[in-house]
Amino acid sequence: MQRTAVNPWSWSLNFGFNQAEVIEGQTKVLVCAGQTAVDGDGTPQHAGDMGAQVALALDNLEAVLAGAGMTLANVVRLNMYTTDVDAFLQHVGALAGRLGAAGVMPPGTLLGVTRLAFPDLMIELEATAMA
């Protein structure tokens, strides 16, 4: 798979994402359900702690990716849904850092929402990956 960044403006690079990517040569596509800060039983964790919820949602996303033989390096789109955009932006560096360590800056959308599936959840990550 070859990824070519498309960035008519450079401001998004400071936030850890490309405006778009051209993906060529993919053979496998994984469409992930939204991943949140829940444990293995589906019980929400870290109520009120955005940083911990971002970290656990990423851990859960990585577990789903691993189940398909992929890693964060395969993510080509990452949508983020949050009940608190300001709190999320305070912790976006942790997300960008883990994506950066994987060598990717996938395009995506950040949306503020009224609530997620469970009232204690603050962040949900929805990814598409290709290999």
C-alpha positions in Angstrom: 0.0 0.0 0.0 1.3 3.4 -0.9 0.1 6.6 0.9 0.5 10.0 -0.6 -0.4 13.0 1.6 -2.5 15.8 0.1 -2.1 19.0 2.0 -3.0 22.3 0.1 -2.4 24.0 3.5 0.0 22.9 6.2 -1.9 23.9 9.4 -3.3 20.4 9.9 0.1 19.0 10.2 0.4 20.7 13.6 -2.6 18.7 14.7 -1.2 15.4 13.4 -3.4 14.8 10.4 -3.3 15.2 6.6 -6.1 16.9 4.7 -6.4 13.8 2.5 -4.4 10.8 1.4 -4.3 8.9 -1.9 -4.2 5.2 -1.1 -3.0 2.9 -3.8 -2.4 -0.8 -4.0 -4.6 -1.8 -1.0 -5.6 -5.4 -0.9 -7.5 -5.6 2.4 -9.9 -3.0 4.0 -10.9 -3.1 7.7 -13.9 -0.9 8.8 -13.8 -0.7 12.5 -16.7 0.0 14.9 -16.2 3.0 17.1 -13.8 2.1 19.9 -14.3 3.6 23.4 -12.8 3.4 26.9 -14.4 0.2 27.9 -12.9 -3.0 29.5 -13.1 -6.5 28.0 -16.6 -6.8 29.4 -17.8 -3.6 27.7 -17.9 -1.7 31.0 -17.0 2.0 30.7 -13.7 3.0 32.4 -12.2 6.3 33.6 -15.3 8.4 34.1 -14.4 12.1 33.8 -10.8 11.5 32.7 -10.4 12.4 29.1 -6.7 11.5 28.9 -7.2 8.0 30.3 -10.2 7.5 28.0 -8.2 8.5 24.9 -5.5 6.1 25.9 -7.9 3.2 26.5 -9.9 3.9 23.3 -6.6 3.8 21.4 -5.6 0.5 23.1 -8.9 -1.0 22.1 -8.5 0.2 18.6 -5.1 -1.4 18.4 -6.5 -4.6 19.7 -9.1 -4.7 16.9 -6.4 -3.8 14.4 -4.2 -6.6 15.7 -7.1 -9.0 15.4 -7.0 -8.3 11.7 -3.2 -8.5 11.4 -2.9 -4.7 11.3 -1.5 -1.9 13.4 -2.0 1.9 13.7 0.3 2.2 10.7 -2.6 0.8 8.6 -5.2 3.4 9.6 -6.2 5.6 6.7 -9.1 7.4 8.3 -9.8 8.2 11.9 -13.0 9.9 13.0 -13.2 11.2 16.6 -16.5 11.7 18.4 -16.4 13.5 21.8 -18.7 14.9 24.4 -16.1 17.6 25.2 -14.2 19.0 22.3 -12.1 21.3 24.5 -11.0 18.5 26.9 -10.2 16.3 23.9 -8.1 19.0 22.3 -6.1 19.2 25.6 -5.2 15.5 25.1 -4.9 15.3 21.3 -1.1 15.3 21.6 -1.3 11.8 23.1 -3.3 10.6 20.1 -1.1 12.4 17.6 2.0 11.0 19.3 0.9 7.4 19.0 -0.2 7.9 15.4 3.1 9.7 14.7 5.1 6.8 16.3 3.3 4.5 13.8 4.3 6.8 11.0 0.8 8.0 10.0 -1.3 11.1 10.1 -4.7 9.8 8.8 -7.3 12.3 7.7 -10.5 12.3 9.8 -13.2 14.4 11.4 -13.6 15.6 15.0 -17.2 15.9 16.0 -18.7 17.2 19.3 -21.7 15.1 20.3 -24.3 15.3 23.1 -23.4 11.9 24.4 -22.0 8.5 23.4 -23.5 5.0 24.0 -22.9 5.2 27.7 -23.1 8.4 29.7 -19.6 8.1 31.2 -17.9 7.8 27.8 -16.3 11.0 26.5 -14.5 9.8 23.3 -15.1 7.3 20.5 -12.6 6.5 17.7 -13.9 5.2 14.4 -11.2 3.9 12.0 -10.8 2.5 8.6 -7.6 0.6 7.9 -6.0 -0.9 4.8 -3.2 -3.3 4.1 
